[in-house]
């Protein structure tokens, strides 16, 4: 086989592989279509199973203590039992119109069935608020497998630094609305929709770039093969 063809074949594989989305696909992430600053909303934790042989049987999300939630409920989820545990706050904290001495601290989902099998993912939803008057809010997530492995998704992303191996799920909050901070304006709905699709959009761009690189390299490989056949 012509050396040029071999080299182009290597480029074909490498270029497509380099442009494919990174291991971020396997991260525990959080998103929302309506969570706004000082408002209420639904947030969803997406949990991929990264193990080749074990199933995810438990997810524990730890809520921030410096910006506690006054209200929080877990969506009913077949095959899973959700438990919300409260804890005392270091000091009374005003949240919205209430002053809290304790607040929800952890939410734990435990499977009552088979859990999340290898090669699969699942989603876990909470509804509550008010969210803090901040650009974003971070959580800590602990993912437990049935072989005993526990993965802590709690590493803070430092500005300008590479993404850590196990980043903490971070939610970008929408701007507060004028109607009592509870949402409803058309512009905010548009922003919420854009926020919910930001992650999937980034993945789509990465897949598109990888596909384009693959096609270019494939075309070059075909041309080189034809030239080699004529030689």
HUFEN-V894595 format. One record per backbone hydrogen bond with DSSP energy under -1.0 kcal/mol. NH is the residue of the N-H (numbers start at 1). CO is the residue of the C=O. If there is no record, write none. Layout:
nh=NH co=CO
nh=NH co=CO
This chain:
nh=6 co=2
nh=7 co=3
nh=8 co=4
nh=9 co=5
nh=10 co=6
nh=11 co=7
nh=12 co=8
nh=13 co=9
nh=14 co=10
nh=15 co=11
nh=16 co=12
nh=17 co=13
nh=18 co=14
nh=19 co=15
nh=25 co=22
nh=26 co=23
nh=27 co=24
nh=29 co=46
nh=31 co=44
nh=37 co=174
nh=38 co=131
nh=39 co=36
nh=41 co=128
nh=43 co=126
nh=44 co=31
nh=45 co=124
nh=46 co=29
nh=47 co=122
nh=49 co=120
nh=56 co=116
nh=57 co=144
nh=58 co=144
nh=59 co=109
nh=60 co=142
nh=61 co=107
nh=62 co=140
nh=63 co=105
nh=71 co=129
nh=73 co=127
nh=75 co=125
nh=80 co=77
nh=81 co=110
nh=83 co=108
nh=85 co=106
nh=87 co=103
nh=89 co=101
nh=93 co=100
nh=95 co=98
nh=98 co=95
nh=100 co=93
nh=103 co=87
nh=105 co=85
nh=106 co=85
nh=107 co=61
nh=108 co=83
nh=109 co=59
nh=110 co=81
nh=111 co=57
nh=112 co=79
nh=116 co=56
nh=120 co=117
nh=122 co=47
nh=124 co=45
nh=126 co=43
nh=127 co=73
nh=128 co=41
nh=129 co=71
nh=131 co=39
nh=134 co=132
nh=137 co=171
nh=139 co=169
nh=140 co=62
nh=141 co=153
nh=142 co=60
nh=143 co=151
nh=144 co=58
nh=145 co=149
nh=146 co=55
nh=148 co=145
nh=151 co=143
nh=153 co=141
nh=154 co=152
nh=155 co=166
nh=161 co=158
nh=168 co=155
nh=171 co=137
nh=173 co=135
nh=174 co=35
nh=180 co=178
nh=189 co=185
nh=190 co=186
nh=191 co=187
nh=192 co=188
nh=193 co=189
nh=194 co=190
nh=195 co=191
nh=196 co=192
nh=197 co=193
nh=201 co=197
nh=202 co=198
nh=203 co=199
nh=204 co=200
nh=205 co=201
nh=206 co=202
nh=207 co=203
nh=208 co=204
nh=209 co=205
nh=210 co=206
nh=211 co=207
nh=212 co=208
nh=213 co=209
nh=214 co=210
nh=215 co=211
nh=216 co=212
nh=217 co=213
nh=218 co=214
nh=219 co=215
nh=220 co=216
nh=221 co=217
nh=222 co=218
nh=223 co=219
nh=224 co=220
nh=225 co=221
nh=226 co=222
nh=227 co=223
nh=228 co=224
nh=229 co=225
nh=230 co=226
nh=231 co=227
